[in-house]
Amino acid sequence: MEAFVVVIFIGWVAYIIIKRSGRSQWRAAPQPKGTPQPDRLHFDADRSEPADPNYIICGPAYIVDGDTLVVRKTQIRLFGIDAPEMNHPYGQKAKWALYRLCNGQEVEVEVCAVDDYGRAVGQCFLPDGRDLSAEMVKLGLAIDWPKFSGGLYRQLEVPDARRKMWLADARQKGRMHVWEQFEAQQRGRT
């Protein structure tokens, strides 16, 4: 029995080494100041919620909205950006853009925190090394959230992004009354 466990462990280690080979260039983007570096351990697929930030999850992604996805039963909030909610202008577009980016690919998530809603917050990378947060901002379907990113993605914003995503911008600036008014108008239309 012990030999079987050793063989399984060696196979698992070999898989991780092979999986990570050829990734020397994937971390071209600078790490945000104050972001802790994750341990190089993979997530236990049997756990549904993270106990501690600073770990890595790899797997296919199920897209929830423009800045949230699920990888291996863990809900992940994309680090440092804010995309429109599903019922807000550009919300559906943002979700489907993230879907197209991730479709058929394994996403690597470096979990760095847990947000107020219990979601893991992480930097998510495609196999070619692209940062999903940066890609969503470059597409004009998310904006930088400097409070959390330290301004890491601000230079990637398209010129009219904050005007287009005025609700997300209002939330970042603490003007929740704007958001509440929009929600009330939406409820009145149904």
N, C-alpha and C positions, 0 to 999 in steps of 0.2 A: 504493500500500500504506500509506504514512504517513497519508494522508487517512482511510483506513478505520480505522486505529488511533485517530486523533483522534476520529472520530465515535463509536466504541465507548466511549472514555474519557468523552466528554461525556455520552453516554447513561447511563453508570454513575453519574457524579456527579449527574446530574439525578434518577435513581432514588433515590439516597441522600437527597437534599434533600427530595424529595416524601415519602419514607418517614418522615423525621424531622419533617416539619411537623406542627404541632399537638401537640407533645409537651412543651410548657413546664411542665405541671403534673405530669408523671409521676414526678418525683423528690421527692415530698413527704417521704419517710422520710429521717431524717438519716443521713449516711454514718458508718460506724464509724470511731473514731479509729485512725489508723495505716494505714488501707486506702488504698493508692495509687490514684490516679485513672487509669482506662484511657485509652489513646490512642483517638481517634475513628476508628479504621480498622477495616474489616471483615476478617474472617478469610478467608484464601485457601482456597477450598473443596477444592482439590487436596491440601492438607496434611492428614494424619490426626492429628497431634499438635502441640500448641503448642510453639514454641521458646522463647517468652518470655511471661510473663504481661503483663497490661495491654493487652488488646485486646477487641474486641466481636465476638460471633458472633450472627447472626440466622438463624432458620430454624425449621422444625417440630421438635418434640422427640419422641424415642423414650424411653419411661420404663423405667428399669432397676429402681429400687426407690423408696422414699419420699423419698430425698434425693439421688438420682443420676439423671441423664438424659443422653442423647446428642443433640447438635445438630451437624449437618454433620460427622459422623464423629469428633467430639471428645467424650469422656466428661467430663461436668461434675458436680462435687459441689456441691450447694447451699450457699451461704455461711452460716456461723454457726449451723446447726441440726444436730440428730441425729435421725434417724427410725429405727424398728426395722428390723432386718435381715429379709429375706424369711421366714426360718424362725423368727423370734421372734414373740411375741404382738403383734398389730396390724400386722405387717409387710405382709401382703397388703392390708389395708385402706389403709395408707399409700400403697402403690404405686398402687392404683386411685383414690385421692383425687387424687394428683398427675396421674394420667392424665386424670381428668375436668377438672381445672383447665386442662390444656394442650391437650386434644383439639381439633383443627381450628384451632389458633391458632399464630401465629408467635411464638416466644420470643426475647427479646433478652437475651443473656448478657454481662455485664461481667466478664470474667475478671480476677481480682485476685491469684491465686497458683496454685501447683502443689503438691498434697499429697504425702505420703510414698509414695503408691501411683502417682504419675505422672498423676493426674487433675487437670484444670484445676478450680479452685475459683472460683465466680462468683456474683454476684448476678444472679438471673434475673427478668425482668419480662415480664408479659403485655402485649398491645397497649394495654390500658386503664390501664397503669401499676402494677398490683398486683405486689408483690414475692412471688414464689413461696415463699420461706422464711417470710415473715410469714404467708402464707395457710395453709401447712401447720401452723404453730404454732397459729394461731387455730382450726383444725379439731380440734386436740387429737391430731394424729397425728405430731407432731415436738416436740422440746423445744429450747430455746435452748442453745447450747454457748458459754458465756461466755468460755472460753479463746480462742476464735476470733472471736466476735462483739462482745466487750466488753459483753455483756449487752443488746445491741440488741433482741432479741426476747423477753426474759424477761417483760416486762409483758404480753405477748400470750398467755402460756401459760394454758390452762384449768386450773382448780383441781386436778384429779386427774391431770394429765398425767404428772408424774414418778412417781407411784405406778403408773399404767398402763404406762409404758415404763420399768420398773425396770431392765431390762438396759442400756438406753442410759444411764440415770442412773448405773448402776454403772461403765460404761466411762468416763464423764466423770470420775468420782471415783477412777479408777485401780484399781478393784476387779475386775480381770480374772478372778480366781478364780471370781467369781460367774458370769461369762459362760462360763468353761470348764466349770463344773459343769452349767450348763444344756445346753450342747452335748453333754456326755457323756450326760446323761439322754435327750436326743433321739436320739442314736445307739443307745442301749440299747433304745429303743422300736421301732426298725425291724427 
